[in-house]
Amino acid sequence: MTLTITMTTGITNFRDVLDAIGVDVRRESNNEIIGCCPVHAKRTGKADRSPSWSMNASTGLWICHSCGSRGNLPQLIAEVTGSYESVSTIYNLLMNSGMEQLTRPKLEKVKSDVDWEMYMSFDNPPYEKLLERNIKAVVAERFGIRWDTSKQAWIIPIISASGDLMGWQEKSPRGVLNQPTGVSKSETLFGIDRFNIRTAILVESPLDVVRVSSAYSGVQCLASFGVQVSKKQIELLSNVCDCLIVALDNDEAGMTVGKKLFKHLPTFREGVKWLYYGHTKAKDLGEMSDEEIGIAITKATVLPWWVNV
């Protein structure tokens, strides 16, 4: 569901936003909006029958005291509607209504000069480009993937764990360019703002995250925006998942970094596994067929793939 201007007419505050996206709000108390958790069913398999969810009416930060989900308003809008275009639509309405901020009080760091309106001005990816990578359009939209027609480049959002847009990555045959210059992509993982299961598959490319999600709905990858994996990204992985499957590219660079991770990764509650490559010549999940992806994941082992190389 993508919200349009017509559907969001009259939005001037956070309560209006919650009503527009269908959140079951029960009451407002002082500076708190209380209702049933809109993501509870995704997390637990059951709807929230009691008002265990609340949002700060000034900052837009929210938490479910039952399932433990938390985040900010952009993250909630994207998850409930399945569309980052809805984030842009509502953001503009709130800004036009005079609200100075959407997500949280000012942090000590100055945020990059980017916003959702600027990001959503890029085009939707062309059908033929999606087809080349076996990516479904609905999944690309869910992850906020866009297309720069003038540069013939994929536009990939760089989003913090709390759902803030930090910038974006331009990916084309000419290479990769991060916008704005100096954006700290090593401080986050692509897909972490939507991650909600116990097992994470670590890949290099954000487009591989979208590719795998196009093939299997119950599998979630997180991407490091390249072969290098930072200490902060490892910390994020250990915070959000119980089991980690390392799926770096099956090439020299991937094996070099993989060997470092093998020595230095922290202990995960349900362990660390390594993607299986023995059945394919593909160098990563993005090059595999749906069947090959399934085999690579289900046959993941505690022994890294390069041991058999």
C-alpha positions as CSV (number, residue, x, y, z in Angstrom):
1,M,0.0,0.0,0.0
2,T,1.5,3.3,-1.1
3,L,-0.1,6.3,0.5
4,T,-1.1,9.2,-1.8
5,I,-1.7,12.9,-1.1
6,T,-5.5,12.2,-1.4
7,M,-5.3,9.4,1.2
8,T,-3.3,11.6,3.6
9,T,-5.3,14.9,3.3
10,G,-5.4,16.6,6.7
11,I,-2.3,15.1,8.3
12,T,-0.8,17.6,10.6
13,N,0.6,15.4,13.5
14,F,1.7,11.9,14.4
15,R,-1.8,10.8,15.5
16,D,-3.1,11.7,12.0
17,V,-0.3,9.6,10.5
18,L,-1.1,6.6,12.6
19,D,-4.8,6.8,11.6
20,A,-3.8,7.1,7.9
21,I,-1.7,3.9,8.0
22,G,-4.3,2.0,10.0
23,V,-2.8,1.8,13.5
24,D,-5.4,0.9,16.1
25,V,-5.0,3.8,18.5
26,R,-6.9,3.4,21.7
27,R,-6.1,6.6,23.6
28,E,-3.7,9.5,24.1
29,S,-2.2,10.3,27.5
30,N,-0.2,13.5,28.0
31,N,2.6,13.2,25.4
32,E,2.0,9.5,24.6
33,I,-0.1,7.8,22.0
34,I,-1.2,4.3,23.0
35,G,-2.6,1.5,20.9
36,C,-2.3,-2.0,19.5
37,C,1.1,-2.9,18.0
38,P,0.9,-2.7,14.2
39,V,3.9,-5.0,13.7
40,H,3.0,-7.5,16.4
41,A,1.6,-10.1,14.0
42,K,4.8,-10.0,11.9
43,R,7.0,-10.6,14.9
44,T,4.9,-13.1,16.9
45,G,2.4,-14.5,14.4
46,K,-0.5,-13.2,16.5
47,A,-2.3,-9.8,16.5
48,D,-1.9,-7.5,19.5
49,R,-5.2,-7.7,21.3
50,S,-4.3,-5.3,24.1
51,P,-2.8,-1.8,23.8
52,S,0.8,-2.8,24.5
53,W,2.3,-0.3,22.0
54,S,3.0,3.4,22.5
55,M,4.5,6.3,20.6
56,N,6.0,9.5,21.9
57,A,3.8,12.2,20.3
58,S,6.7,14.7,20.1
59,T,9.5,12.5,18.6
60,G,7.7,9.7,16.8
61,L,9.7,7.1,18.6
62,W,7.7,4.0,19.4
63,I,7.9,0.7,21.2
64,C,5.8,-2.5,21.8
65,H,6.2,-3.6,25.4
66,S,5.0,-7.0,24.5
67,C,7.0,-8.1,21.4
68,G,9.9,-5.7,21.9
69,S,9.7,-4.0,18.5
70,R,10.8,-0.4,18.4
71,G,11.8,2.3,16.0
72,N,10.8,5.7,14.6
73,L,8.0,7.0,12.4
74,P,9.7,6.5,9.0
75,Q,10.5,3.0,9.9
76,L,6.9,2.3,11.0
77,I,5.4,3.8,7.9
78,A,7.7,1.8,5.6
79,E,7.0,-1.4,7.4
80,V,3.2,-1.1,7.7
81,T,2.7,0.2,4.1
82,G,5.5,-1.7,2.5
83,S,6.5,1.5,0.6
84,Y,9.2,4.1,1.2
85,E,7.2,6.4,-1.1
86,S,4.6,6.7,1.7
87,V,7.4,8.0,4.0
88,S,8.2,10.8,1.5
89,T,4.5,11.7,1.1
90,I,3.9,11.9,4.9
91,Y,7.2,13.6,5.5
92,N,6.3,16.5,3.2
93,L,2.9,16.9,4.8
94,L,4.3,17.1,8.3
95,M,7.0,19.5,7.2
96,N,4.4,21.7,5.5
97,S,2.3,21.7,8.6
98,G,5.1,23.3,10.6
99,M,6.5,20.3,12.4
100,E,10.3,20.8,12.7
101,Q,11.3,17.1,12.9
102,L,9.9,13.7,12.2
103,T,12.0,11.2,14.1
104,R,13.7,12.2,17.3
105,P,15.4,15.0,19.2
106,K,18.5,16.4,17.7
107,L,21.6,14.2,18.2
108,E,25.1,15.3,18.8
109,K,26.1,14.6,15.2
110,V,24.9,16.8,12.4
111,K,22.9,14.7,10.0
112,S,23.7,14.6,6.3
113,D,21.9,17.1,4.1
114,V,19.6,14.5,2.5
115,D,15.9,13.8,2.9
116,W,13.2,11.4,1.7
117,E,11.8,13.9,-0.8
118,M,15.1,14.2,-2.5
119,Y,15.6,10.4,-2.6
120,M,12.1,9.6,-3.9
121,S,12.6,12.0,-6.8
122,F,14.5,9.2,-8.5
123,D,12.6,6.9,-10.8
124,N,11.3,3.4,-10.1
125,P,13.7,0.7,-11.5
126,P,12.8,-0.3,-15.1
127,Y,11.2,-3.7,-15.5
128,E,14.0,-5.0,-17.7
129,K,16.6,-4.0,-15.1
130,L,14.7,-5.9,-12.4
131,L,14.4,-8.9,-14.7
132,E,18.1,-9.0,-15.4
133,R,18.7,-9.5,-11.6
134,N,15.6,-11.6,-11.0
135,I,14.2,-9.0,-8.6
136,K,10.5,-8.5,-8.1
137,A,9.2,-5.0,-8.4
138,V,7.2,-5.2,-5.2
139,V,10.3,-6.3,-3.2
140,A,12.4,-3.5,-4.8
141,E,9.8,-1.0,-3.7
142,R,9.7,-2.5,-0.2
143,F,13.4,-1.9,0.2
144,G,13.2,1.6,-1.3
145,I,15.3,0.8,-4.4
146,R,15.2,3.5,-7.0
147,W,16.8,4.2,-10.4
148,D,18.7,7.2,-11.8
149,T,17.7,7.3,-15.5
150,S,20.2,9.9,-16.5
151,K,23.2,7.9,-15.0
152,Q,21.6,4.4,-15.7
153,A,22.4,3.6,-12.1
154,W,20.7,1.8,-9.2
155,I,20.0,4.0,-6.3
156,I,20.2,2.2,-3.0
157,P,19.2,3.9,0.3
158,I,21.6,3.9,3.2
159,I,19.4,3.7,6.3
160,S,20.3,3.6,9.9
161,A,19.2,0.9,12.3
162,S,16.6,3.3,13.6
163,G,15.2,4.1,10.2
164,D,16.9,7.4,9.4
165,L,17.9,8.1,5.8
166,M,21.7,8.7,5.9
167,G,22.2,8.9,2.1
168,W,22.3,6.6,-0.8
169,Q,24.6,4.5,-3.0
170,E,24.7,4.8,-6.8
171,K,25.6,1.5,-8.4
172,S,26.3,1.3,-12.2
173,P,28.7,-0.6,-14.5
174,R,31.1,2.3,-14.0
175,G,31.4,1.6,-10.2
176,V,29.8,2.7,-6.9
177,L,29.4,6.2,-5.7
178,N,28.1,7.2,-2.2
179,Q,26.0,10.3,-1.7
180,P,26.6,12.5,0.1
181,T,30.4,12.3,0.2
182,G,31.6,10.9,3.4
183,V,28.3,9.1,4.4
184,S,29.2,6.5,7.0
185,K,27.8,3.4,5.4
186,S,30.0,1.3,7.7
187,E,27.8,2.4,10.6
188,T,24.8,0.5,9.3
189,L,23.7,-2.6,7.3
190,F,21.4,-2.5,4.3
191,G,18.1,-4.1,5.3
192,I,18.6,-3.7,9.1
193,D,15.6,-1.3,9.4
194,R,13.4,-4.1,8.2
195,F,15.1,-7.1,9.8
196,N,12.8,-9.1,12.1
197,I,13.8,-12.8,12.2
198,R,16.4,-14.8,14.2
199,T,18.8,-15.7,11.4
200,A,20.7,-13.1,9.3
201,I,22.6,-13.8,6.1
202,L,25.5,-11.4,5.7
203,V,26.1,-10.5,2.0
204,E,28.2,-7.8,0.4
205,S,25.7,-6.2,-2.1
206,P,22.4,-4.6,-1.1
207,L,20.9,-5.8,-4.4
208,D,21.7,-9.4,-3.2
209,V,19.4,-8.7,-0.2
210,V,16.6,-7.7,-2.5
211,R,17.3,-10.7,-4.8
212,V,17.1,-13.2,-2.0
213,S,13.9,-11.6,-0.6
214,S,12.4,-11.9,-4.1
215,A,13.1,-15.7,-4.1
216,Y,12.2,-16.6,-0.5
217,S,9.9,-14.7,1.8
218,G,11.1,-16.3,5.1
219,V,14.8,-15.5,4.5
220,Q,16.4,-12.2,5.3
221,C,19.9,-10.9,4.3
222,L,21.8,-7.9,5.6
223,A,24.4,-6.2,3.4
224,S,27.7,-4.5,4.4
225,F,27.8,-2.3,1.3
226,G,30.9,-4.0,0.1
227,V,33.4,-6.7,1.1
228,Q,34.7,-4.9,4.2
229,V,32.8,-5.5,7.4
230,S,33.3,-2.9,10.1
231,K,33.3,-3.4,13.9
232,K,30.1,-1.4,14.1
233,Q,28.4,-3.7,11.5
234,I,29.5,-6.8,13.5
235,E,28.1,-5.2,16.6
236,L,24.8,-4.6,14.8
237,L,24.7,-8.2,13.6
238,S,25.2,-9.5,17.1
239,N,22.4,-7.3,18.4
240,V,19.7,-8.3,15.9
241,C,20.2,-12.0,15.2
242,D,20.8,-15.2,17.0
243,C,22.3,-17.1,14.1
244,L,24.6,-15.6,11.4
245,I,25.2,-17.1,8.0
246,V,28.3,-15.5,6.4
247,A,27.7,-15.2,2.6
248,L,30.5,-13.0,1.3
249,D,31.4,-13.4,-2.3
250,N,33.2,-16.5,-3.4
251,D,36.3,-14.7,-4.7
252,E,39.7,-13.7,-3.4
253,A,38.5,-10.6,-1.6
254,G,35.6,-12.4,-0.1
255,M,37.8,-15.2,1.2
256,T,40.4,-12.8,2.6
257,V,37.8,-10.9,4.6
258,G,36.0,-14.2,5.5
259,K,39.2,-15.5,7.1
260,K,39.4,-12.4,9.3
261,L,35.8,-12.8,10.3
262,F,36.3,-16.5,11.1
263,K,38.9,-15.4,13.7
264,H,37.3,-12.4,15.2
265,L,33.5,-12.8,15.0
266,P,31.8,-12.8,18.4
267,T,29.8,-15.7,19.7
268,F,26.2,-15.8,18.4
269,R,23.5,-17.5,20.5
270,E,22.8,-20.0,17.8
271,G,26.2,-20.0,16.2
272,V,27.8,-18.9,12.9
273,K,27.5,-20.7,9.6
274,W,29.1,-20.2,6.2
275,L,27.3,-20.3,2.9
276,Y,27.6,-23.4,0.8
277,Y,29.1,-22.8,-2.7
278,G,29.9,-26.4,-3.7
279,H,26.9,-26.8,-6.1
280,T,27.4,-23.7,-8.2
281,K,29.9,-21.5,-10.1
282,A,28.2,-18.3,-9.0
283,K,30.3,-16.0,-7.0
284,D,27.4,-14.7,-4.8
285,L,23.7,-15.2,-4.0
286,G,22.8,-12.6,-6.6
287,E,24.1,-14.7,-9.4
288,M,22.3,-17.9,-8.3
289,S,18.9,-19.3,-9.4
290,D,16.2,-19.6,-6.9
291,E,17.0,-23.3,-6.4
292,E,20.7,-22.6,-6.0
293,I,19.9,-20.0,-3.4
294,G,17.9,-22.5,-1.4
295,I,20.6,-25.1,-1.5
296,A,23.3,-22.6,-0.6
297,I,21.4,-21.5,2.5
298,T,20.1,-24.9,3.7
299,K,23.5,-26.5,3.3
300,A,25.4,-23.7,5.2
301,T,27.9,-25.3,7.5
302,V,30.1,-24.3,10.4
303,L,33.1,-24.8,8.1
304,P,33.8,-21.9,5.7
305,W,33.5,-22.6,2.0
306,W,37.1,-21.9,1.2
307,V,38.2,-24.9,3.3
308,N,37.3,-27.0,0.3
309,V,38.7,-24.7,-2.3
